[in-house]
Amino acid sequence: MSEILLLVEAKDGILDKKTLELMRGAKGLGSQLGVEANAVVVGSQTAQLAESAASFGLDKVYRLEHPLLEGFNADAWVGGLEWLCGQVKPGIFLMSHSFVGKEVGPRLACRLNTGLTTDCLNLRVDPEDGLLVRTKPIYGGNAIATVKCEGVPQMVTVRKNAFEPIDEAQTRSAIVDMAPGIAESSIRVKTIQTVEQEVVELDKANVVISGGRGIEAKEDFEMLEALAAALSGSHGNVMVGCSRPVVDKCWMSSDRQVGLTGTIISPDAYIAVGISGAIQHLVGMIRSKKIVAINTDPGCNMFKVADYGVVGDYRDIVPALVKKLEER
């Protein structure tokens, strides 16, 4: 195997946290296989971003530079990455399971005549054959599959929080400038319109308050919002999330969902209101430092993992908590 390659993502010139997680994963896999772990920065005028990526101790950072690669255009990025793979022939190619990875991954895998495993939760190397073993949810999160594929490169998209973010290293990566051959005629999308919308990032919250199937009305989430506002003064970034049944009812958007098929989080505190504790949900929040459960059913699974539990009606308990916090 020649090397492991990962796709760098950034926002406003700053490396995305998901990329830092991929870097740690790539270095770990590289150590297991005894090969280089490298990154590729795609775009136009990417010198500063490449320098930033080089500070995390990978072996190389490829700077894939072309005027047509400015911004994000999936057609152009796939063309550039296909050219790069033809030059360096990576054995493994890692991408985040993000908008970029979802757009680029399948198209690039088709171009390279290889397979793609999406939304991976864990990666390891099989010592017997050196193939990448991928763990991912299937059947809507009701089961976990272990997958191996023989295509080259072995391509995956990785869910955020699958690895801890990497720290800056004392050694810097070598930056290799690459000028891909991309024809403007190969790009079908000519203009891209950006629409501003609220971005909900539950994994960046200090405290998450989630409502589940036990919440009887959409309007009752206002109680959770009030609790979040009362806690925010002393606990930093406090956000309201939910379990899957709430999303299925269209009471909240999917980016608010905590769980295996939503966002995996590890806040300082997690408050579960009316959530029974199905395994798909527990996987998403079990790494929380403190867990508080509020439920009318004393035998529910959430109480088995909670540090503190309150048996009772949330419509009595949550307003009382808000009142006490406001009195403080």
C-alpha positions in Angstrom: 0.0 0.0 0.0 1.4 3.4 -1.0 -0.2 5.9 1.4 -3.3 7.0 3.3 -4.9 10.2 1.9 -7.5 12.4 3.6 -9.5 15.3 2.2 -9.1 18.6 4.1 -12.2 20.7 4.7 -12.2 24.3 6.1 -14.6 27.1 6.8 -13.6 30.7 6.4 -10.0 29.5 6.0 -10.0 27.6 9.3 -9.6 23.8 9.4 -12.8 22.0 10.2 -12.9 20.0 13.4 -13.9 16.9 11.4 -10.6 17.2 9.4 -8.6 17.3 12.6 -10.4 14.1 13.6 -9.6 12.5 10.3 -6.0 13.4 10.7 -5.8 11.4 14.0 -7.5 8.5 12.3 -5.2 8.6 9.3 -2.1 8.7 11.5 -3.3 5.7 13.5 -4.0 3.7 10.4 -0.7 4.7 8.9 1.1 3.4 11.9 -0.7 0.1 11.7 0.2 -0.3 8.0 3.6 1.3 8.1 2.7 3.8 5.4 2.5 7.6 5.1 -0.6 9.5 6.2 -1.1 12.5 3.9 -3.7 15.2 3.3 -4.9 17.1 0.3 -6.0 20.7 0.3 -8.2 21.6 -2.7 -8.9 25.1 -4.0 -7.5 28.3 -5.3 -5.0 30.4 -3.3 -4.7 27.8 -0.6 -1.2 28.5 0.6 -2.3 29.6 4.1 -4.7 26.7 4.5 -1.9 24.2 3.4 0.5 25.8 6.0 -2.2 25.3 8.7 -2.7 21.7 7.7 1.0 21.1 7.7 1.3 21.9 11.5 -0.3 18.6 12.6 2.5 16.2 11.8 1.3 14.3 8.8 3.9 13.2 6.3 2.8 15.4 3.3 0.1 18.0 2.5 -0.7 18.1 -1.2 -1.8 21.5 -2.3 -4.2 20.9 -5.2 -4.4 24.4 -6.8 -6.4 25.5 -9.8 -8.6 28.6 -10.5 -11.6 26.3 -11.3 -11.2 24.7 -7.8 -12.1 28.0 -6.0 -15.0 27.6 -3.6 -16.7 24.2 -3.7 -17.9 22.8 -7.0 -18.3 19.0 -6.9 -17.6 18.5 -10.6 -14.3 20.4 -10.4 -13.2 18.8 -7.1 -14.0 15.3 -8.3 -11.9 16.0 -11.5 -9.0 17.4 -9.5 -9.0 14.5 -7.0 -9.3 11.9 -9.7 -6.2 13.4 -11.3 -4.4 13.4 -7.9 -5.3 9.7 -7.2 -3.8 8.9 -10.6 -0.6 10.5 -9.6 -0.1 9.3 -6.0 -2.2 6.1 -6.0 -3.4 6.1 -2.4 -4.3 2.8 -0.8 -6.9 4.4 1.5 -8.9 7.7 1.0 -10.7 9.2 4.0 -13.3 11.9 3.8 -15.7 13.4 6.4 -19.3 12.3 6.2 -20.2 15.9 5.5 -21.9 17.8 2.7 -18.5 17.8 0.8 -17.8 14.1 1.5 -21.4 13.1 0.5 -21.1 15.0 -2.8 -17.5 14.0 -3.7 -17.2 10.5 -2.3 -19.7 8.6 -4.5 -18.7 10.3 -7.7 -15.0 9.9 -7.1 -15.4 6.2 -6.2 -17.3 5.7 -9.5 -14.5 7.4 -11.4 -11.9 5.3 -9.7 -13.9 2.1 -10.2 -13.8 1.3 -6.5 -16.2 1.0 -3.6 -17.2 3.5 -0.9 -18.4 2.8 2.6 -20.3 5.8 4.1 -21.0 7.1 7.6 -18.3 5.0 9.3 -18.2 5.0 13.1 -14.8 3.2 13.5 -11.9 2.1 11.3 -9.2 -0.4 11.9 -6.8 -2.6 9.8 -7.2 -6.4 9.6 -3.7 -7.7 10.4 -4.3 -10.8 8.3 -4.9 -9.2 4.9 -4.2 -5.5 5.6 -7.7 -4.5 4.5 -9.6 -1.6 6.1 -12.3 -2.8 8.5 -15.2 -0.3 8.7 -18.0 -0.2 11.3 -21.2 1.6 10.3 -24.9 1.7 11.2 -27.4 0.0 9.0 -31.2 -0.5 9.0 -31.8 3.1 10.3 -29.4 2.6 13.1 -31.0 -0.7 14.4 -27.9 -2.7 13.7 -24.1 -2.2 13.2 -22.3 -3.7 10.2 -18.7 -4.6 9.9 -17.5 -4.2 6.3 -14.4 -4.9 4.2 -13.9 -4.1 0.5 -11.0 -5.0 -1.8 -11.1 -2.1 -4.2 -8.3 0.4 -4.4 -8.3 3.0 -3.0 -10.3 1.8 -0.1 -12.7 4.8 0.3 -14.8 5.8 3.3 -16.6 8.7 4.7 -16.3 9.0 8.5 -18.9 10.4 10.9 -17.7 13.3 13.0 -16.6 12.4 16.6 -15.4 9.0 15.4 -11.9 10.1 16.5 -10.6 12.7 18.9 -9.2 15.8 17.1 -5.5 15.8 16.6 -3.1 18.2 18.4 -0.5 20.3 16.7 2.9 18.6 16.3 6.4 19.8 16.6 7.3 18.4 13.2 5.7 20.0 10.1 4.4 18.2 7.0 6.1 18.7 3.7 3.9 20.7 1.4 3.8 19.4 -2.2 2.3 21.8 -4.9 0.2 20.0 -7.5 -1.4 21.5 -10.6 -4.2 19.3 -11.8 -5.3 19.3 -15.4 -9.0 20.3 -15.3 -10.9 21.3 -18.4 -13.7 23.9 -18.0 -15.8 21.9 -20.4 -15.9 19.0 -17.9 -17.7 21.2 -15.3 -21.5 21.1 -15.7 -22.4 23.3 -12.8 -21.4 26.9 -13.8 -22.8 29.0 -10.9 -23.5 28.2 -7.2 -25.9 30.2 -5.1 -25.2 30.2 -1.4 -28.2 30.4 0.9 -27.6 31.5 4.5 -29.3 29.4 7.1 -28.9 28.6 10.8 -26.3 26.0 11.5 -27.0 23.8 14.5 -23.9 22.1 15.9 -25.0 20.1 18.9 -21.5 18.6 19.4 -20.2 22.1 20.3 -22.6 22.7 23.1 -21.5 22.5 26.8 -25.0 21.4 27.8 -27.6 19.6 25.7 -31.3 19.3 26.8 -33.2 16.8 24.7 -36.8 16.0 24.5 -38.2 12.6 23.3 -41.3 10.7 22.7 -42.6 11.6 26.2 -43.0 15.2 25.2 -46.7 15.5 24.5 -46.9 18.6 22.4 -44.6 20.6 20.2 -45.3 23.7 22.3 -43.8 22.0 25.3 -40.3 22.4 23.8 -40.7 26.0 24.9 -40.1 24.7 28.5 -36.8 23.1 27.4 -35.8 26.4 25.7 -36.6 28.2 28.9 -34.4 25.8 30.8 -31.6 26.2 28.3 -31.8 30.0 28.7 -31.7 29.7 32.5 -28.6 27.5 32.4 -26.7 29.5 29.7 -25.7 32.2 32.1 -23.6 29.8 34.2 -22.9 26.9 31.8 -21.9 28.5 28.5 -23.4 27.2 25.3 -26.6 25.4 26.1 -28.7 23.9 23.2 -32.0 22.0 22.8 -31.9 18.7 21.0 -34.3 15.7 20.6 -34.6 12.0 19.9 -35.7 10.5 16.6 -39.5 10.4 17.2 -39.5 14.1 17.6 -37.9 14.5 14.2 -40.3 12.0 12.7 -43.2 14.2 13.9 -41.5 17.2 12.2 -41.4 19.1 15.5 -37.6 19.7 15.2 -35.1 19.5 12.3 -32.8 16.5 11.9 -29.7 18.5 12.8 -31.2 18.6 16.4 -31.3 14.8 16.6 -29.0 13.1 19.1 -28.2 9.5 18.4 -26.7 6.9 16.1 -28.6 8.3 13.1 -28.2 11.9 14.3 -25.3 13.6 16.1 -23.0 11.9 18.5 -22.1 14.3 21.3 -20.1 14.4 24.5 -21.2 17.6 26.4 -20.4 18.4 30.0 -24.0 17.7 30.9 -26.9 16.0 29.1 -30.5 16.3 30.3 -32.9 13.8 28.8 -36.6 14.7 29.1 -39.1 12.1 28.2 -36.5 9.9 26.5 -36.8 6.1 27.2 -33.2 5.3 26.3 -33.2 3.2 23.1 -29.8 1.9 22.2 -29.7 4.1 19.1 -30.1 7.2 21.3 -27.7 6.0 24.0 -24.9 5.6 21.5 -25.2 9.3 20.6 -24.9 10.7 24.2 -23.3 8.0 26.4 -20.0 9.9 26.5 -21.6 12.9 28.2 -19.8 13.8 31.5 -23.0 14.0 33.5 -26.4 12.6 32.5 -29.7 13.8 34.0 -32.9 11.9 33.2 -36.5 13.1 33.7 -39.1 10.5 33.0 -42.4 9.1 34.4 -41.2 5.5 33.9 -38.8 4.5 36.7 -37.8 1.4 34.7 -36.7 3.1 31.5 -33.2 2.5 30.1 -32.2 6.2 30.5 -32.2 5.9 34.3 -29.7 3.0 34.0 -27.1 5.3 32.5 -28.0 8.5 34.3 -26.0 10.0 37.1 -29.1 11.8 38.4 -32.7 10.7 37.8 -36.0 12.4 38.5 -39.2 10.3 38.3 -42.1 12.6 37.5 -44.0 14.7 34.9 -41.7 17.1 33.0 -44.4 19.7 33.0 -44.0 20.0 36.7 -40.3 19.4 37.0 -38.9 21.6 34.2 -40.7 24.8 35.2 -39.6 24.2 38.8 -36.0 23.9 37.7 -36.3 27.1 35.7 -37.7 29.0 38.6 -34.9 27.8 41.0 -32.2 28.7 38.4 -33.7 32.2 37.9 -33.8 32.7 41.7 -30.1 32.1 41.8 
